[in-house]
Structures are given as structure tokens and as C-alpha cells.
């Protein structure tokens, strides 16, 4: 009989080397869960008002509402949603500090968006907001990114400000990918430790490549770029967040205006359709601009009870079959092997996050959550 000891030694050495490289998938290096991310203006004022008095009253009213909306993730916006005015930016920063100091946000993911690092606003955005209430922040949303090197600098700056402020919470960075160069460097950006998500910026991306964003065609028009971002993000255990829906659901001023009512309804449906498509191709969440979009968008990542239970049952059946010596289960006319069950496991996880599935549902399967999840991974 041939002695294969040398071959076995070679195999085992190769195994040890490759076992140091874990399987990567969406979100394994992200410390929070969200289905939608809502932008909240840090400064809002009717024309002709006093910026400090009227602007403060209006801005704080909007910010307080954010604390009550049923959203998973919100960010106060110092960039595009605040006036590009050096006299008003300081007020907007102070309003953010006041809001975070006064309001209770529950278990929402809390963030803000500074202006980009090349602007004269960035320094005070970081020093004022992070320096004063960085201990309350979960993340920042970084706009107009061009290179991985700039994101690395922002990562170091945030850590330094936190250290000087005497706090030790790590602030995650969600990076907007909205230019050709940023898209080329997306892999290097996603590889940075504090980066948790790549966000697709459809409008600026179209602007920088000379394209357009049309409500009914942008999913197709920008399909190649959009599909790559969830792949690049997941390769590093991070998330991808989809762009805004091109049509806003403007509420009818006249409750009897049937055309305006139908237009509002259609805009919400369009947001839901965009979100459902984003979920199918691997995005973890979608950008939200209007409160009426929240349910439609977050609902795309929220299975109903029957769907969640069916996915959990499939995982349990597959686990049982594996213990009995079978590598697959037949479900309807489909062969449910490890890969198929693995895609359904995301439904189980979403059901647990949304409270649609409970620990009692897991216990009824006869297995622990860890035992069930083991069946959809390629290695223990």
C-alpha cells in the first residue's frame, strides 16, 4: 500500500494556512443592524427668518421628530441638507450637539454627516460635533469620498478626537461611493477597520460620469455599479446601503386632489419596489429621505410571520437531515442544499431582528441558534 504520509502532511499544512482565512459574508464585521437610514437636516428655516431663533426652533422640531420616528438608523446632515453658508454651518453644528444632549434615541443607530474632508467646514464639523457628543455617536456618514487614503485619515482623526475627549467608543464610518475614483477604490475603502458600509450615491455618481437618474429606469441604468457594491462590501464582512429612490412622496395639500393622492401613493410604492430589488441583490439597507418612505423601505427587509417561520423550519429540517446523513432536503420542486438554505437564513435573521421570530420559535425547533446557523456556513 502506498505511504501517503508526505501527502497528508502537505494537505494538513495547506489546511492550516487557509483556515486562517475565514469565510466572509455580508455584515459579519458590522456591530449594528438597520434596514433603512434616514437623513435629517441639521438646519431648516423659512425664508426671511432669524437663523438663530427661527432656524433653531424649526431645526430642533425636525430633530425631535427623528427621535420618535420608527427608523433603525438616522443621521443629522451637515452637508447637502444644510445650507452651504459659512454663517449657518456653525448653527447647524450646535443644533446637532443640542439635539444629542437633550433627546433619547432609544436603540436607534445614531449618526451625523459632516462635510467632506476637502471643504473648509470639515474641521469644525468634527471638532465641534465629535468633540462634544462623540460618546453618543454610533457612526458618521462620510460624503464625497475620493480615495481610501482619505477615509483612513478620517478614521485616524475620529480615533484621535475620541481619545482627546476622554472616551473610548469606536465611531463607525459609512462611506458614500459616488464618484468614479471612489468606485475604483471601494475595495480598499471597505477593507479599513472602522468602515462598516459602502453607500451608493446614485445622483452624484450620475453627475460625475455624465449620466442621469430617472425614477423608472435608474435601477437598470446604474445596475452594474450597484450590483458590485454589495459584493465588494461583503468580501470584507461589511454592508452596502442603496441610494435614495428618485421620486419623493410629496403629501397632497388638498385632501380631495385625487391626482396628487395617486402620485403620493405611487411614490411610496416605487420606494418599496426599489427596496425589494435592493434586498434581492444583497443590500443591507436603503437610504430614506421622507417619513412616508420608512414603512415601505424597511418593510422590504422585514419578512411576514409565515415567511419567517417557513425559513426557520427549512433550516431546522436541513439540520435534522444532515444529522441523519442527508445533504439536502426537497422543498416543493426545489432541492434545498446548504447554499439554498443559506439564502433563506437571512430571512430567519431578519425575522429575529424585527421580533417576528422569538427565542421560543428557535427552541421549538429542538436546536440552538448556533446549531442552526452552523448548517449554513462552510466551516465550523
MIKEPA-784417 format. One record per residue (C-alpha): x, y, z. Coordinates in nm, 2 decimals, m for minus. Layout:
+--------+--------+--------+
|     xx |     yy |     zz |
+--------+--------+--------+
|      X |      Y |      Z |
...
+--------+--------+--------+
This chain:
+--------+--------+--------+
|     xx |     yy |     zz |
+--------+--------+--------+
|   0.00 |   0.00 |   0.00 |
|   0.14 |   0.34 |  m0.09 |
|   0.25 |   0.55 |   0.20 |
|   0.08 |   0.89 |   0.17 |
|   0.22 |   1.05 |   0.49 |
|   0.40 |   1.32 |   0.29 |
|   0.09 |   1.40 |   0.10 |
|  m0.11 |   1.41 |   0.42 |
|   0.14 |   1.64 |   0.58 |
|   0.12 |   1.87 |   0.27 |
|  m0.26 |   1.87 |   0.29 |
|  m0.27 |   1.95 |   0.66 |
|  m0.01 |   2.23 |   0.62 |
|  m0.23 |   2.38 |   0.34 |
|  m0.54 |   2.34 |   0.56 |
|  m0.38 |   2.53 |   0.85 |
|  m0.28 |   2.81 |   0.62 |
|  m0.62 |   2.85 |   0.46 |
|  m0.82 |   2.81 |   0.77 |
|  m0.67 |   3.13 |   0.89 |
|  m0.88 |   3.30 |   0.61 |
|  m1.24 |   3.30 |   0.73 |
|  m1.54 |   3.28 |   0.50 |
|  m1.67 |   3.64 |   0.45 |
|  m2.03 |   3.74 |   0.41 |
|  m2.24 |   4.05 |   0.45 |
|  m2.24 |   4.22 |   0.78 |
|  m2.02 |   3.99 |   0.99 |
|  m1.80 |   4.29 |   1.08 |
|  m2.08 |   4.54 |   1.14 |
|  m2.19 |   4.60 |   1.50 |
|  m2.54 |   4.71 |   1.43 |
|  m2.85 |   4.62 |   1.22 |
|  m3.06 |   4.85 |   1.02 |
|  m3.30 |   4.83 |   0.72 |
|  m3.32 |   5.20 |   0.64 |
|  m3.11 |   5.51 |   0.70 |
|  m3.28 |   5.84 |   0.72 |
|  m3.13 |   6.18 |   0.65 |
|  m3.24 |   6.46 |   0.88 |
|  m3.15 |   6.82 |   0.80 |
|  m2.94 |   6.98 |   1.07 |
|  m3.06 |   7.33 |   0.97 |
|  m3.40 |   7.43 |   0.84 |
|  m3.56 |   7.77 |   0.83 |
|  m3.84 |   7.95 |   0.64 |
|  m3.71 |   8.24 |   0.41 |
|  m3.67 |   8.56 |   0.60 |
|  m3.65 |   8.42 |   0.95 |
|  m3.38 |   8.48 |   1.21 |
|  m3.13 |   8.20 |   1.17 |
|  m3.06 |   8.15 |   1.54 |
|  m3.41 |   8.19 |   1.67 |
|  m3.64 |   8.07 |   1.39 |
|  m3.38 |   7.84 |   1.24 |
|  m3.32 |   7.69 |   1.59 |
|  m3.69 |   7.63 |   1.66 |
|  m3.76 |   7.47 |   1.32 |
|  m3.44 |   7.26 |   1.32 |
|  m3.49 |   7.13 |   1.67 |
|  m3.85 |   7.05 |   1.59 |
|  m3.74 |   6.83 |   1.30 |
|  m3.46 |   6.67 |   1.50 |
|  m3.70 |   6.59 |   1.79 |
|  m3.93 |   6.42 |   1.54 |
|  m3.64 |   6.20 |   1.43 |
|  m3.62 |   6.07 |   1.78 |
|  m3.98 |   5.94 |   1.76 |
|  m3.99 |   5.80 |   1.40 |
|  m3.98 |   5.42 |   1.36 |
|  m3.65 |   5.42 |   1.19 |
|  m3.35 |   5.19 |   1.26 |
|  m3.08 |   5.44 |   1.17 |
|  m3.08 |   5.82 |   1.13 |
|  m2.82 |   6.08 |   1.07 |
|  m2.83 |   6.46 |   1.11 |
|  m2.70 |   6.61 |   0.80 |
|  m2.45 |   6.90 |   0.79 |
|  m2.37 |   6.85 |   0.42 |
|  m2.62 |   6.87 |   0.14 |
|  m2.93 |   6.91 |   0.36 |
|  m2.77 |   7.22 |   0.53 |
|  m2.71 |   7.55 |   0.36 |
|  m2.36 |   7.59 |   0.20 |
|  m2.32 |   7.91 |   0.40 |
|  m2.03 |   7.97 |   0.64 |
|  m2.26 |   8.18 |   0.87 |
|  m2.51 |   7.90 |   0.91 |
|  m2.30 |   7.59 |   0.94 |
|  m2.19 |   7.67 |   1.29 |
|  m2.55 |   7.70 |   1.40 |
|  m2.63 |   7.36 |   1.24 |
|  m2.34 |   7.20 |   1.43 |
|  m2.47 |   7.35 |   1.76 |
|  m2.82 |   7.23 |   1.69 |
|  m2.68 |   6.87 |   1.64 |
|  m2.50 |   6.90 |   1.97 |
|  m2.81 |   7.03 |   2.15 |
|  m3.03 |   6.75 |   2.00 |
|  m2.79 |   6.47 |   2.11 |
|  m2.76 |   6.63 |   2.45 |
|  m3.13 |   6.66 |   2.51 |
|  m3.30 |   6.37 |   2.33 |
|  m3.34 |   6.00 |   2.40 |
|  m3.30 |   5.79 |   2.08 |
|  m3.36 |   5.45 |   2.23 |
|  m3.19 |   5.17 |   2.03 |
|  m3.17 |   5.36 |   1.70 |
|  m2.83 |   5.38 |   1.53 |
|  m2.72 |   5.74 |   1.58 |
|  m2.50 |   5.92 |   1.33 |
|  m2.43 |   6.25 |   1.15 |
|  m2.29 |   6.35 |   0.82 |
|  m2.01 |   6.61 |   0.81 |
|  m1.90 |   6.79 |   0.50 |
|  m1.62 |   6.62 |   0.31 |
|  m1.26 |   6.65 |   0.42 |
|  m1.17 |   6.89 |   0.14 |
|  m1.41 |   7.16 |   0.25 |
|  m1.34 |   7.44 |   0.50 |
|  m1.63 |   7.31 |   0.71 |
|  m1.49 |   6.96 |   0.79 |
|  m1.25 |   7.07 |   1.07 |
|  m1.52 |   7.23 |   1.28 |
|  m1.78 |   6.97 |   1.19 |
|  m1.56 |   6.70 |   1.35 |
|  m1.41 |   6.91 |   1.64 |
|  m1.75 |   7.06 |   1.74 |
|  m1.98 |   6.76 |   1.70 |
|  m1.75 |   6.46 |   1.77 |
|  m1.55 |   6.66 |   2.03 |
|  m1.87 |   6.74 |   2.23 |
|  m2.10 |   6.44 |   2.18 |
|  m1.89 |   6.18 |   2.01 |
|  m1.96 |   5.94 |   2.30 |
|  m2.32 |   5.93 |   2.18 |
|  m2.24 |   5.86 |   1.82 |
|  m2.25 |   5.51 |   1.66 |
|  m2.13 |   5.63 |   1.31 |
|  m2.06 |   5.91 |   1.07 |
|  m2.17 |   5.91 |   0.71 |
|  m1.88 |   6.03 |   0.50 |
|  m1.97 |   6.21 |   0.18 |
|  m1.79 |   6.29 |  m0.15 |
|  m1.52 |   6.04 |  m0.08 |
|  m1.24 |   6.00 |  m0.35 |
|  m0.98 |   5.77 |  m0.20 |
|  m0.92 |   5.51 |   0.06 |
|  m0.63 |   5.72 |   0.19 |
|  m0.87 |   6.00 |   0.28 |
|  m1.10 |   5.75 |   0.46 |
|  m0.81 |   5.62 |   0.65 |
|  m0.72 |   5.98 |   0.76 |
|  m1.08 |   6.03 |   0.88 |
|  m1.06 |   5.71 |   1.07 |
|  m0.74 |   5.82 |   1.25 |
|  m0.89 |   6.17 |   1.31 |
|  m1.20 |   6.03 |   1.47 |
|  m1.00 |   5.80 |   1.70 |
|  m0.77 |   6.09 |   1.80 |
|  m1.06 |   6.32 |   1.88 |
|  m1.23 |   6.05 |   2.09 |
|  m0.91 |   5.98 |   2.28 |
|  m0.85 |   6.35 |   2.35 |
|  m1.22 |   6.38 |   2.46 |
|  m1.16 |   6.10 |   2.72 |
|  m1.40 |   5.85 |   2.56 |
|  m1.33 |   5.51 |   2.41 |
|  m1.63 |   5.42 |   2.19 |
|  m1.54 |   5.35 |   1.84 |
|  m1.73 |   5.56 |   1.58 |
|  m1.80 |   5.36 |   1.26 |
|  m1.77 |   5.51 |   0.92 |
|  m2.03 |   5.46 |   0.64 |
|  m1.87 |   5.58 |   0.32 |
|  m2.06 |   5.73 |   0.03 |
|  m1.94 |   5.59 |  m0.30 |
|  m2.05 |   5.85 |  m0.55 |
|  m1.76 |   5.91 |  m0.80 |
|  m1.56 |   5.70 |  m1.05 |
|  m1.24 |   5.72 |  m0.84 |
|  m1.43 |   5.62 |  m0.52 |
|  m1.58 |   5.33 |  m0.70 |
|  m1.24 |   5.21 |  m0.82 |
|  m1.11 |   5.23 |  m0.46 |
|  m1.42 |   5.07 |  m0.30 |
|  m1.24 |   4.75 |  m0.22 |
|  m0.96 |   4.94 |  m0.03 |
|  m1.22 |   5.15 |   0.15 |
|  m1.42 |   4.85 |   0.26 |
|  m1.10 |   4.69 |   0.39 |
|  m1.05 |   4.97 |   0.65 |
|  m1.13 |   4.85 |   1.01 |
|  m1.38 |   5.12 |   1.11 |
|  m1.57 |   5.12 |   0.78 |
|  m1.90 |   4.94 |   0.82 |
|  m2.08 |   5.02 |   0.50 |
|  m2.05 |   5.14 |   0.14 |
|  m2.34 |   5.37 |   0.04 |
|  m2.43 |   5.41 |  m0.32 |
|  m2.48 |   5.78 |  m0.41 |
|  m2.68 |   5.75 |  m0.74 |
|  m2.72 |   6.12 |  m0.81 |
|  m2.36 |   6.23 |  m0.76 |
|  m2.24 |   5.91 |  m0.93 |
|  m2.45 |   6.00 |  m1.24 |
|  m2.33 |   6.36 |  m1.22 |
|  m1.96 |   6.26 |  m1.22 |
|  m2.00 |   6.01 |  m1.51 |
|  m2.23 |   6.24 |  m1.71 |
|  m2.54 |   6.03 |  m1.67 |
|  m2.90 |   6.08 |  m1.54 |
|  m3.12 |   5.94 |  m1.27 |
|  m3.47 |   5.86 |  m1.40 |
|  m3.72 |   5.72 |  m1.15 |
|  m3.83 |   5.43 |  m1.36 |
|  m3.50 |   5.33 |  m1.52 |
|  m3.22 |   5.41 |  m1.27 |
|  m3.21 |   5.05 |  m1.13 |
|  m3.12 |   4.93 |  m1.48 |
|  m2.92 |   5.23 |  m1.59 |
|  m2.68 |   5.20 |  m1.29 |
|  m2.72 |   4.83 |  m1.24 |
|  m2.36 |   4.73 |  m1.30 |
|  m2.22 |   4.97 |  m1.04 |
|  m2.50 |   4.90 |  m0.78 |
|  m2.46 |   4.52 |  m0.80 |
|  m2.09 |   4.54 |  m0.74 |
|  m2.11 |   4.74 |  m0.41 |
|  m2.28 |   4.46 |  m0.21 |
|  m2.02 |   4.21 |  m0.34 |
|  m1.72 |   4.44 |  m0.25 |
|  m1.87 |   4.52 |   0.09 |
|  m1.95 |   4.16 |   0.17 |
|  m1.59 |   4.05 |   0.08 |
|  m1.48 |   4.24 |   0.39 |
|  m1.78 |   4.14 |   0.61 |
|  m1.93 |   4.49 |   0.56 |
|  m2.27 |   4.61 |   0.44 |
|  m2.39 |   4.80 |   0.13 |
|  m2.66 |   5.06 |   0.16 |
|  m2.87 |   5.15 |  m0.15 |
|  m2.93 |   5.50 |  m0.28 |
|  m3.24 |   5.71 |  m0.24 |
|  m3.54 |   5.65 |  m0.46 |
|  m3.56 |   5.92 |  m0.72 |
|  m3.92 |   6.02 |  m0.65 |
|  m4.03 |   6.17 |  m0.32 |
|  m4.38 |   6.11 |  m0.18 |
|  m4.50 |   6.47 |  m0.15 |
|  m4.81 |   6.48 |   0.06 |
|  m5.11 |   6.64 |  m0.11 |
|  m5.20 |   6.98 |   0.02 |
|  m5.56 |   6.93 |  m0.09 |
|  m5.71 |   6.61 |   0.06 |
|  m5.96 |   6.59 |  m0.23 |
|  m5.70 |   6.62 |  m0.50 |
|  m5.72 |   6.26 |  m0.64 |
|  m5.43 |   6.31 |  m0.88 |
|  m5.20 |   6.43 |  m0.61 |
|  m5.31 |   6.14 |  m0.38 |
|  m5.24 |   5.89 |  m0.65 |
|  m4.90 |   6.05 |  m0.72 |
|  m4.81 |   6.02 |  m0.35 |
|  m4.92 |   5.66 |  m0.33 |
|  m4.72 |   5.57 |  m0.64 |
|  m4.41 |   5.74 |  m0.50 |
|  m4.43 |   5.52 |  m0.19 |
|  m4.49 |   5.21 |  m0.40 |
|  m4.18 |   5.30 |  m0.60 |
|  m3.97 |   5.32 |  m0.29 |
|  m4.09 |   4.98 |  m0.18 |
|  m4.02 |   4.83 |  m0.52 |
|  m3.67 |   4.98 |  m0.53 |
|  m3.61 |   4.85 |  m0.17 |
|  m3.73 |   4.50 |  m0.26 |
|  m3.49 |   4.49 |  m0.56 |
|  m3.21 |   4.61 |  m0.34 |
|  m3.28 |   4.34 |  m0.08 |
|  m3.27 |   4.07 |  m0.36 |
|  m2.93 |   4.18 |  m0.48 |
|  m2.76 |   4.19 |  m0.14 |
|  m2.80 |   4.54 |   0.00 |
|  m2.84 |   4.55 |   0.38 |
|  m3.05 |   4.88 |   0.38 |
|  m3.16 |   5.17 |   0.18 |
|  m3.14 |   5.55 |   0.22 |
|  m3.46 |   5.72 |   0.33 |
|  m3.54 |   6.09 |   0.27 |
|  m3.91 |   6.11 |   0.37 |
|  m4.10 |   5.97 |   0.67 |
|  m4.36 |   5.82 |   0.44 |
|  m4.09 |   5.60 |   0.28 |
|  m4.00 |   5.44 |   0.61 |
|  m4.25 |   5.15 |   0.62 |
|  m4.22 |   5.07 |   0.25 |
|  m3.84 |   5.06 |   0.26 |
|  m3.78 |   4.89 |   0.60 |
|  m4.06 |   4.65 |   0.51 |
|  m3.85 |   4.51 |   0.23 |
|  m3.61 |   4.36 |   0.48 |
|  m3.89 |   4.25 |   0.72 |
|  m4.05 |   3.91 |   0.64 |
|  m4.40 |   3.84 |   0.75 |
|  m4.46 |   3.57 |   1.01 |
|  m4.54 |   3.29 |   0.77 |
|  m4.23 |   3.36 |   0.56 |
|  m4.00 |   3.38 |   0.86 |
|  m4.14 |   3.06 |   1.01 |
|  m4.10 |   2.87 |   0.68 |
|  m3.74 |   2.98 |   0.65 |
|  m3.67 |   2.87 |   1.01 |
|  m3.84 |   2.54 |   0.95 |
|  m3.63 |   2.48 |   0.64 |
|  m3.31 |   2.54 |   0.84 |
|  m3.43 |   2.30 |   1.12 |
|  m3.53 |   2.03 |   0.86 |
|  m3.19 |   2.07 |   0.69 |
|  m3.01 |   2.04 |   1.03 |
|  m3.20 |   1.73 |   1.11 |
|  m3.14 |   1.58 |   0.77 |
|  m2.77 |   1.65 |   0.80 |
|  m2.75 |   1.46 |   1.13 |
|  m2.93 |   1.16 |   0.97 |
|  m2.69 |   1.15 |   0.67 |
|  m2.87 |   1.36 |   0.41 |
|  m2.70 |   1.66 |   0.24 |
|  m3.02 |   1.82 |   0.11 |
|  m3.40 |   1.84 |   0.15 |
|  m3.66 |   1.85 |  m0.12 |
|  m3.89 |   2.15 |  m0.08 |
|  m4.17 |   2.16 |  m0.34 |
|  m3.99 |   2.12 |  m0.67 |
|  m3.66 |   2.26 |  m0.54 |
|  m3.36 |   2.07 |  m0.40 |
|  m3.27 |   2.27 |  m0.08 |
|  m2.90 |   2.21 |  m0.02 |
|  m2.66 |   2.41 |   0.20 |
|  m2.65 |   2.70 |  m0.04 |
|  m3.02 |   2.73 |  m0.08 |
|  m3.09 |   2.70 |   0.29 |
|  m2.81 |   2.96 |   0.34 |
|  m3.00 |   3.22 |   0.14 |
|  m3.31 |   3.16 |   0.35 |
|  m3.11 |   3.20 |   0.67 |
|  m3.11 |   3.58 |   0.60 |
|  m3.49 |   3.57 |   0.63 |
|  m3.45 |   3.40 |   0.97 |
|  m3.20 |   3.66 |   1.09 |
|  m3.43 |   3.94 |   0.97 |
|  m3.73 |   3.79 |   1.14 |
|  m3.53 |   3.77 |   1.47 |
|  m3.41 |   4.13 |   1.44 |
|  m3.77 |   4.25 |   1.37 |
|  m3.92 |   4.05 |   1.66 |
|  m4.13 |   3.84 |   1.42 |
|  m3.94 |   3.53 |   1.53 |
|  m3.86 |   3.48 |   1.90 |
|  m3.64 |   3.26 |   2.11 |
|  m3.94 |   3.04 |   2.17 |
|  m3.96 |   2.98 |   1.79 |
|  m3.59 |   2.88 |   1.80 |
|  m3.64 |   2.65 |   2.10 |
|  m3.94 |   2.47 |   1.93 |
|  m3.70 |   2.35 |   1.65 |
|  m3.51 |   2.14 |   1.91 |
|  m3.19 |   2.32 |   1.82 |
|  m3.00 |   2.63 |   1.94 |
|  m2.95 |   2.93 |   1.72 |
|  m2.58 |   2.84 |   1.69 |
|  m2.66 |   2.48 |   1.58 |
|  m2.90 |   2.61 |   1.31 |
|  m2.66 |   2.87 |   1.18 |
|  m2.38 |   2.61 |   1.17 |
|  m2.57 |   2.44 |   0.89 |
|  m2.54 |   2.73 |   0.65 |
|  m2.17 |   2.80 |   0.70 |
|  m1.90 |   2.63 |   0.50 |
|  m1.68 |   2.57 |   0.81 |
|  m1.74 |   2.53 |   1.18 |
+--------+--------+--------+
